[in-house]
C-alpha cells in the first residue's frame, strides 16, 4: 500500500526551506562585517546602523577594523558612532604554577623528626 504525497505540501515545504536557508546566508554575510561603508560615500557604520541598512548590497564595503576603514578614506558615522581605533588587545597574565602539597601519607619517613621522649 503506497502513501500518496501531496505535491502542494512538498512544494510549500521546499519553498520554506529555501527561504530559511537564504536568510541564513544573508545573516552570515551581514555578521561577517564588523564595519560597513558605501562605495558612494566616505562614512563607515556599525552593520546595524539605520544608514548602513540602506546601503545596497552592490555598494556595500566591509571593514574588519576601524583602522581599515580610515585607511580607505572613510570617517566614522555621527549617528551610530563607531570607534576610530580598535580597542587594545589585553595582554594575558601568566597563571602562577601551584606548589605541590603533600598529604600525610605522601611524606617520606626520613623527613619526620622524632621528638626526644
C-alpha positions as CSV (number, residue, x, y, z in Angstrom):
1,X,0.0,0.0,0.0
2,X,1.6,3.3,-1.1
3,X,1.1,6.6,0.6
4,X,0.2,9.4,-1.7
5,X,2.3,12.5,-1.3
6,X,0.5,15.8,-1.8
7,X,2.6,17.8,-4.3
8,X,1.4,21.1,-3.0
9,X,2.7,20.3,0.5
10,X,6.1,19.2,-0.8
11,X,6.3,22.4,-2.9
12,X,5.4,24.6,0.1
13,X,8.0,22.7,2.3
14,X,10.7,23.2,-0.3
15,X,9.9,26.9,-0.6
16,X,10.0,27.4,3.2
17,X,13.4,25.5,3.4
18,X,14.8,27.7,0.6
19,X,13.6,30.9,2.3
20,X,15.1,29.8,5.6
21,X,18.5,28.9,4.0
22,X,18.5,32.1,2.0
23,X,18.0,34.2,5.2
24,X,20.9,32.3,6.9
25,X,23.2,33.3,4.1
26,X,22.2,37.0,4.5
27,X,22.7,36.8,8.2
28,X,26.1,35.2,7.8
29,X,27.2,37.9,5.3
30,X,26.0,40.7,7.5
31,X,27.6,39.3,10.6
32,X,31.0,38.9,8.8
33,X,31.4,42.7,8.5
34,X,32.4,44.4,11.7
35,X,32.0,47.8,10.0
36,X,30.4,48.7,6.7
37,X,30.6,51.6,4.3
38,X,29.3,52.5,0.9
39,X,31.2,52.9,-2.4
40,X,29.3,56.1,-2.8
41,X,30.2,57.8,0.4
42,X,33.1,58.3,2.8
43,X,31.4,57.2,6.0
44,X,31.6,53.8,7.8
45,X,29.0,52.4,10.2
46,X,28.1,49.6,12.5
47,X,26.3,47.0,10.4
48,X,23.0,47.6,12.4
49,X,23.1,51.4,11.9
50,X,19.9,52.7,10.2
51,X,22.0,54.3,7.5
52,X,24.1,51.1,6.9
53,X,20.8,49.2,6.4
54,X,20.0,51.5,3.4
55,X,23.3,50.6,1.6
56,X,22.6,48.4,-1.4
57,X,24.5,45.1,-1.4
58,X,26.3,46.0,-4.6
59,X,27.7,49.2,-3.0
60,X,28.5,47.7,0.4
61,X,32.1,47.7,1.6
62,X,33.2,45.6,4.6
63,X,35.9,46.5,7.0
64,X,37.3,44.3,9.8
65,X,38.7,47.2,11.9
66,X,38.2,51.0,12.1
67,X,41.8,51.4,11.0
68,X,41.0,49.6,7.8
69,X,38.1,51.9,7.1
70,X,40.1,55.1,7.9
71,X,43.0,53.9,5.8
72,X,40.5,53.5,2.9
73,X,39.4,57.2,3.4
74,X,36.3,56.7,5.4
75,X,35.3,58.6,8.6
76,X,33.0,57.3,11.5
77,X,29.3,57.8,11.3
78,X,28.0,60.6,13.5
79,X,24.8,58.6,14.3
80,X,26.0,55.1,15.3
81,X,29.4,56.5,16.4
82,X,31.7,53.5,15.6
83,X,35.2,53.7,17.1
84,X,38.0,55.4,15.3
85,X,40.5,52.8,16.5
86,X,40.4,49.3,17.8
87,X,40.5,48.6,21.5
88,X,43.8,47.4,22.7
89,X,44.3,43.7,22.9
90,X,44.7,42.6,26.6
91,X,48.0,41.0,27.5
92,X,47.4,37.7,29.1
93,X,48.5,37.5,32.7
94,X,50.6,34.4,33.5
95,X,48.9,32.0,35.8
96,X,51.1,31.0,38.7
97,X,52.1,27.4,39.0
98,X,50.6,25.9,42.1
99,X,53.1,24.5,44.6
100,X,52.5,20.8,45.2
101,X,51.3,19.9,48.6
102,X,51.9,16.6,50.2
103,X,49.3,14.6,52.2
104,X,50.4,12.9,55.4
105,X,50.6,9.6,53.6
106,X,53.0,11.0,51.0
107,X,55.5,12.4,53.4
108,X,58.7,10.3,53.5
109,X,59.6,8.8,56.9
110,X,63.1,10.3,56.8
111,X,61.6,13.8,56.8
112,X,59.8,13.2,60.1
113,X,61.8,14.5,63.1
114,X,61.3,12.4,66.1
115,X,60.9,14.2,69.4
116,X,63.0,13.1,72.3
117,X,60.9,11.2,74.8
